[in-house]
C-alpha cells in the first residue's frame, strides 16, 4: 500500500463548480498535511496546510481532515480555468519518530476546469 | 525576494561523469530537502537536512550524496550518474522540519 494515495484523474469540472480532491494516507501517526498546486512545467507551490481534524478555509479553498479515517481532502469552490493544474497531497509524520523529516507526496490529481 | 535557487536548470551529461546540483535559499530556513519527480511516480524525497551538518535519507537516496555545511546551501551530488537518474529535481526549504515547503524552479537532468 502506498503511503499517500490520490486518484490521478484527470478530474474535469465546469467553470463555477466545486472541485473535490481526495487523499488517503497509511501512517496513523501522521500529524501534518499539505496541499500543493503544480502548474505544468512549474514547481509546486503551497496552497493549504492543515494539522487538526475538521475544516480549514482560505478563500475559495477548503481543506478537510479526518484522522480517524485517514483522509484529507481539498475543495475548490467556484472553480476557474486558472485552477487547472496538478494538485499534490503531502503528509508528514509527527515529531519524535525516526521519519520526522520526511514529507511524503501523493502522485497528484490532474484537475481541468473547462469554460 | 524570498527564493530557493537551483543551478543548473538544465543539464545533459554522460554516464559516470560526476556532477553537482547546487541549491541555495535566502530565507534562513532550518530544513532543506531534495526531491525527484518522474512521470507516474510523483515527487519522491531523496535526502533532507534538519539543520547544518544534519542530513538523512529520504525514500530514494541510492546514487546520491548531500552535504549541509552552511545553512543556506544544500548541494546534491551525483558521483557516478546513470541513465535511471534522468529526472526533474527539486530543492525545497522550510522554516521548520518538513513544514510548508518553498520549492526551487527545478533542475532537469538527462544522463546519456
Interface residues (C-beta under 8 A of the other chain):
Chain A: X32 X34 X36 X42 X43 X44 X45 X46 X49 X88 X90 X92 X100 X101 X102 X103 X104 X105 X106 X107 X108
Chain B: X31 X33 X35 X40 X41 X42 X43 X44 X45 X48 X49 X50 X56 X58 X59 X90 X97 X98 X99 X100 X101 X102 X103 X104 X105 X106
